């Protein structure tokens, strides 16, 4: 009798699982059933915010639904991550997570009420090499000149970047350490204000993603932290040509709140790949210096883990893990 009850219990569990699977598949087939909100920790216009808007607009057209990017900067990215982690797992709230979400946030704020690794990876959206640029008024035209000039100035030079603890901050700190340049870190709430102050000459140096005003010639671009010179800007040296082995890029991935059904994740991944393959989307992202690397959800997980391993020693060395 006991064995029979156990078999009945197992059968019921299997039946319930099958029903849930069918319901999940049906939900994904009709997805999305309403407007979709995408949360980001970036300030409006900063970093890869413009590229994110290109992608979500493309998804909105594909879905026939309104899509909106919600900027929630603050607390080193914790504000946006917390909002995304607590959202309903129905696919109607998604999270555009950037590099620092996984590489800095859990180390700098170990008492978070959520685990960033509980987010459900959907797809890799894009990456952009980090650039070092200076105000047009600064009398330097190369990275070696910048390093030398900074050492000649009383108190060195100020370097602007958006978002303390972000990839541009890590890059700035690592460049200061590796190059020996005399630099003072000046964090901004977002990249847009940092760029504006460097263009106007209020701050002499900028470290930010290779996009917008940097790519558009409003600043003097000295070097790119990519492994090799960019095909569309072969005239710009890499940082590694001056500081051997120096490479850094910002990236952003699309993830979902914990417990989001796998069927929805699969559907969004497929739609994201389709949007990124559209010629007009690719052209717009190319103009923003964004390169794409389509990935499956498991590939995104592996990529994130590799980046965590890469940047964790840097975060710890800079003391950000205890701040």
ABEGO torsion letter per residue (X at the ends): XAAAAAAAAAAAAAAAAAAAAAAAAAAAAAOBABBBBBBBABBBGBEAAAAAAAAAAAAAAAAGBBBBBBBBBEGGGAAAAAAAAABBBAGABBBBBBAAAAAAAAAABAABABBAAABBBABBABBBBBBBBBBAABBBABAAAAAAAAAABBGEBBBBBBGBGBAAAAAAAAAAAAAGBBBBBBBBABAAAAAAAAAAGABABBBBBBBEAAAAGABBBABBABABBBAABAABBBAAAABBGBBBBBBBBBBBBBGBBAAAAAAAAAAAAAAAABAAAAAAAAAAGBBBBBBBAAAAAAAAAAAAAAAAAAAAAAGAAAX
